[in-house]
């Protein structure tokens, strides 16, 4: 199937939206560029280029998929804390017995990111 101009534009828009959402979630959670780079599997320089809108995450790549998970984590946490970024940041950075450390340390690996999302999803079910 040939890629039409409108299809290409839709994909570019999707890439731009996810890139912006990823950066915004990191900002609201007070996650550094270095940590974000580790979470989504890119270099710190790439995160810097993302901030300058010189690089967009691209569907079909591992960083795109990890960014989707990271935004999902943010949305779940945001729903639980009622939009209070201070509480969200504190939860992410403080030790949690469920993770044997802080959730922030845990999400630096793919399995940890998935585990924290599963934990938050189980907590959201109770809300």
HELIX and SHEET records of a PDB file:
HELIX    1   1 UNK A    5  UNK A   28  1                                  24    
HELIX    2   2 UNK A   33  UNK A   40  1                                   8    
HELIX    3   3 UNK A   44  UNK A   51  1                                   8    
HELIX    4   4 UNK A   62  UNK A   81  1                                  20    
HELIX    5   5 UNK A   85  UNK A   93  1                                   9    
HELIX    6   6 UNK A  103  UNK A  106  1                                   4    
HELIX    7   7 UNK A  110  UNK A  124  1                                  15    
SHEET    1   A 2 UNK A  95  UNK A  96  0                                        
SHEET    2   A 2 UNK A 101  UNK A 102 -1                                        
END                                                                             
